[in-house]
Amino acid sequence: MPGTDGTAARIRSLITALAPDARRSVTDDSRLVEDLGFDCLRLTELASVLEHAFGLRPYGPGDLPGPVRVADVIAAITGGRP
C-alpha cells in the first residue's frame, strides 16, 4: 500500500527520538522495554506522540500487550500491513 513505508519510517524515527538508550539502534525486532530502555512513563509519552502524529484514538493500557516490538507498533498503526 502506498505510504506504508513512509509511515513505518516515521514511526521508527519517533521511537528513536524518544528511546532512553540512544546507543542502541532501532530495528523492527527491537523490544521497547528490554532493548531500548523504555519505562512506563516513556511508553506513555511515546503513545501520546504517536497519537498526535497519526491522529489516533487515545491509547489504552491493553492496546499493545508486552513484550512489544517496534514492528508491533508499526502494525498497530498501519493496520497490520508490513
C-alpha positions as CSV (number, residue, x, y, z in Angstrom):
1,M,0.0,0.0,0.0
2,P,1.4,3.4,-0.9
3,G,2.7,5.4,2.0
4,T,3.2,2.5,4.3
5,D,7.0,2.5,4.1
6,G,7.0,6.2,4.8
7,T,4.7,5.7,7.8
8,A,6.9,2.9,9.1
9,A,10.0,5.1,8.7
10,R,8.3,7.9,10.6
11,I,7.3,5.6,13.4
12,R,10.9,4.3,13.7
13,S,12.1,7.9,13.7
14,L,9.8,8.9,16.6
15,I,10.7,5.8,18.6
16,T,14.4,6.5,18.0
17,A,14.0,10.1,19.2
18,L,12.3,9.0,22.4
19,A,14.3,5.9,23.1
20,P,16.1,6.3,26.5
21,D,19.0,4.1,25.4
22,A,20.3,6.1,22.4
23,R,23.3,3.8,22.0
24,R,21.0,1.0,20.6
25,S,19.9,1.0,17.0
26,V,16.2,0.8,16.4
27,T,15.1,-2.2,14.3
28,D,11.7,-3.7,13.7
29,D,12.7,-6.5,16.1
30,S,13.8,-4.2,18.9
31,R,11.7,-4.6,22.1
32,L,10.7,-1.2,23.5
33,V,11.4,-2.1,27.2
34,E,14.1,-4.7,27.1
35,D,16.2,-3.4,24.2
36,L,15.5,0.3,24.0
37,G,15.1,1.1,27.7
38,F,11.5,2.4,27.7
39,D,9.8,2.6,31.1
40,C,6.1,3.2,31.9
41,L,6.5,7.0,31.7
42,R,8.4,7.0,28.5
43,L,5.9,4.5,26.9
44,T,3.1,6.8,27.8
45,E,5.0,9.7,26.2
46,L,5.6,7.6,23.1
47,A,1.9,6.7,22.9
48,S,1.0,10.4,23.2
49,V,3.4,11.4,20.4
50,L,2.2,8.6,18.1
51,E,-1.5,9.6,18.8
52,H,-0.8,13.2,17.9
53,A,1.4,12.4,14.9
54,F,-1.0,9.9,13.3
55,G,-4.4,11.2,14.6
56,L,-5.0,8.0,16.6
57,R,-7.6,7.5,19.3
58,P,-6.2,7.6,22.8
59,Y,-4.0,4.6,23.8
60,G,-5.4,2.2,26.3
61,P,-3.3,0.1,28.6
62,G,-4.4,-3.2,26.9
63,D,-3.9,-2.0,23.3
64,L,-0.4,-3.3,23.0
65,P,0.3,-6.1,25.5
66,G,4.0,-6.7,26.1
67,P,6.6,-7.5,25.2
68,V,6.1,-5.0,22.4
69,R,8.5,-4.7,19.4
70,V,8.9,-1.8,17.1
71,A,7.2,-4.0,14.4
72,D,4.2,-4.4,16.7
73,V,3.8,-0.6,17.0
74,I,4.1,-0.2,13.2
75,A,1.5,-3.0,12.6
76,A,-0.9,-1.4,15.1
77,I,-0.7,2.0,13.4
78,T,-0.7,0.8,9.8
79,G,-3.5,-1.8,10.4
80,G,-1.2,-4.8,10.3
81,R,0.4,-4.1,6.9
82,P,4.1,-4.7,6.9
